[in-house]
Amino acid sequence: MRLRLAILLATLVLCAHGQTPAPDANERKALIFRVQEAALAYLDGLQNFTCTQLLTRSAGNSPNGPHWKLLDTQEAELDYVDRKEHYTLLKVNGRTTDTAKRIKQGPYLTPGGEFGTMLQKIFNPKAQSQFEWDHEESAGATRGCVFRYNVPLATTTEVIRSDADRVPVGHHGMVWADCDTGAVTRFRIETDFGEVMRSGRRVPMGFRLEVHYAPVTIGPQQFLLPQKVEEVSLFYKTWTKVEIQFEQYRKYDANSVIKFGQDK
């Protein structure tokens, strides 16, 4: 009787604070499976489309600022065709001439893969991600399930490329998903640090990435597509922050000319 009363009181306390009791082990397993299935099927559900990418790059000597120095702003047309991202640079720092020459050169981050490729790094079965329940949160009528995850170096599929070097790195982070459909609405990746040798020195590198999704209507269909991205990377002593917004999603024009040299 006392045990039942204690459980009832604990439930009432949770409800009073607007919290939902954590799912049991079987429920957590089912939720993770649902999210994994939805993530792995995500790319199959996308159609070809075009959007506008607005990008701001900054550099600094700390991953958290506040002393970020603006490198450049870029506007590009992004064509997503057959699971690949193709970019046409339109403006750099608001100018349309000599755009490639206006991009600040250096050991700075070149982003890409926000449309599902990075998501696969978490849910690819080869990565053997380890998931842990974190909490549940609500957004209107939608129930959101939040998990922590970890991918060790031994099984990672994430590789950082620097010139000819390919450096595997383990990573960890968070995944936010719709509890009912399993659709991922946000994720955060933070890599371990890898190293390359440059001029006899060990050069550390790594990154953290956060992607936010939102419903977008293209033609008669609705898709869950990236809206906002922030990525912070380290190469040696230089930190780069990239902030991206995706706007004006629309149907892909099959008559468009794609410059395949700018694939991601």
Secondary structure by P-SEA (a helix, b strand, c coil): caaaaaaaaaaaaaaaacccccccaaaaaaaaaaaaaaaaacccccccbbbbbbbbbbbccccccccccccbbbbbbbbbcccbbbbbbcccccccccccccccccccccccccccaaaaaacccccbbbbbbccccccccbbbbbbbbccccccccbbbbcccbbbbbbbcbbbbccccccccccbbbbbcbbbbbcccbbbbbcbbbbbbbbbbbccccccccccbbbbbbbcccbbbbbbbbbcccccccccccccccccc
